[in-house]
Amino acid sequence: MVSKSFGASQSSVSFLVLSACLSALAVPAFARDTRLVLPIYPVMQQPATREAIGNDVQLRFATTPQPQVSQAQTLKAESYARPYSSTQRYGDGRPVIRSDEETCREAMRNTLVALAQAARARGVHTVTQVESFYEGAVLSTPNAYECHAGTGSAEVHLRGVAGGDAGAAAISSVGVDDIDAVPGLNPEGRAAYQKFLQMKAPRALVIRRVGDSSWVHWADGLVPRDINRPSDPTQRAMEYCTERHQGECSLYAVDYAVVYQKPQAAAVERKAAAAGPVTSLYKLPTDSHFADVNDPSLVPVSEKSRSRYLGFLALPLPRAFAISADGSAAFASGSAAMADVLNTCEREGKTCWLYAVDDRVVWQSDPHQRIGRVNQLSRVQQDARTP
């Protein structure tokens, strides 16, 4: 009787243990899903990206989020990349596991290629308003894309307008060959426009109006001479214009169409800057090699301020980005960018240090080595009136 009772109890315990094990196995495993918002330019600057996309399809990125897009013209693409390196291996033969940022950059390139393939399938050679569109959500940060990285892969979703125009501008009835229709061109500007007309598409031309005169800047092709420039000629021409002139630059012509719209009458004209690119009034601090300047994931700021860093990356040089002790951030561009951003912090009663200047990170892990005051900056040259 005792033996039988013991056997029954042992059987019951075994059954309960087995049930618990089966229940544990039934619990779903939650995969890692790390969201990253990364700048577009570092991907587009890679020669591998331009080669993979090809020269027969032009991709133009949206400068502002586009909530209203025609579904009939919308192209969507999504792709992924594995974190395992195909070229680097450990001593035992195992592939090196790349960082989330590296994997996301490859996923972005693969998605751009997929978008170009979708354009070819539709029979178009231009895709405008390209923007991040992860699971149907438009990213509010311009010049950036959203990537979701997991243990086994990273994924990117994009959308664009098939065969759309150059952006927000409407196609004009003026012919692109009509030089007389371009407002305010002097002889030098007319010569530049004539040269633009000799270039093959893809090409873009922008103008900067100052009073009754106009300055002309153009770019062509998808492979810039300077690899630090955008591959999109529209963005490249706008960069040339904004770097030379402080003020609003307007897109005039794209490929073989005029897309110019006159600026609003209420817009205030700014004084034209002196000829030549803007140069910094202060010497460039030493690169600290704390991080890659194009990698926002390592910037020690709050998540809310991370989008501000992407805004900083979209600015022309000279530029400066500073971090406050409370995790907030500020940035500025122009000849006095470093001083401006530090003075802004001081006016707001905050302690700030420079994180990035131009194309380098100057942040130091040791607070005593950081640049936090204007008097720590060195001017490029002293006032000529000083004996």
Order of alpha helices (4+ residues) and beta strands (2+ residues): alpha-beta-alpha-alpha-beta-beta-beta-beta-alpha-beta-beta-beta-beta-alpha-beta-beta-alpha-beta-beta-alpha-beta-beta-alpha-beta-beta
